[in-house]
Amino acid sequence: MVKVTFVKPEDNYMLNIKLSNGKSGIFNVKPYLNKGIFQELKNQEYFGLVKIAFGGVVWPNEQDFSADTIEFEMQH
């Protein structure tokens, strides 16, 4: 099972990601920002609170992306 091993928030709602299978790239969160619980991520300060948990990435109020979603949509 692929897991996120590194995450760093970048400008313009991008996440710099490294995965346990050696892949790395940029995950664009912008397409999700107008959808339900993800709207809170529009706050840049809050967006910067991203961390790794359960193999994916999460924010304090339980917004999350799985490693599978990230790998599928990541720009290399």
C-alpha positions in Angstrom: 0.0 0.0 0.0 1.4 3.4 -1.0 1.8 6.0 1.7 2.6 9.7 1.8 6.1 10.1 3.3 6.5 13.9 2.8 4.2 16.8 2.4 4.9 20.5 2.1 2.3 23.1 1.4 3.2 25.4 -1.5 1.6 28.5 -3.0 -1.6 28.4 -5.0 -3.0 25.4 -3.1 -0.4 23.0 -4.2 1.2 20.2 -2.1 4.7 19.0 -2.7 4.4 15.2 -2.1 6.7 12.2 -1.8 5.3 8.7 -1.8 6.6 5.4 -0.3 6.9 4.0 -3.8 9.5 6.6 -4.8 7.2 8.8 -6.8 7.1 12.5 -6.1 5.3 15.5 -7.5 2.8 18.3 -7.0 -0.8 17.6 -5.9 -3.2 20.4 -6.9 -5.9 20.9 -4.3 -7.7 23.7 -6.2 -10.3 21.5 -7.9 -11.6 20.5 -4.5 -11.8 24.0 -2.9 -15.5 24.6 -3.7 -16.7 21.2 -2.5 -18.2 20.8 1.0 -15.7 20.3 3.8 -12.8 21.3 1.5 -13.9 25.0 1.4 -12.1 25.6 4.6 -8.8 25.0 2.8 -9.2 28.3 0.9 -7.8 29.9 4.1 -4.0 29.9 3.3 -3.0 29.8 7.0 -5.3 26.8 7.6 -4.1 25.1 4.3 -0.5 25.3 5.7 -1.5 23.1 8.7 -1.5 19.9 6.5 0.2 16.9 8.0 0.7 13.2 7.2 -1.7 10.7 8.9 -3.0 7.2 8.1 -0.8 7.1 4.9 -2.4 10.2 3.4 -2.6 13.9 4.2 -5.0 15.6 6.7 -5.9 18.9 8.2 -7.1 19.6 11.7 -10.8 19.5 10.9 -10.5 16.1 9.2 -10.3 17.1 5.5 -8.1 14.5 3.9 -6.8 12.9 0.8 -5.6 9.3 0.5 -2.3 8.4 -1.0 -4.2 6.6 -3.8 -6.0 9.8 -4.8 -2.8 11.8 -4.6 -0.8 9.4 -6.7 -3.6 9.2 -9.4 -3.9 13.0 -9.7 -0.3 14.1 -8.9 1.7 16.1 -11.5 5.2 14.8 -11.9 
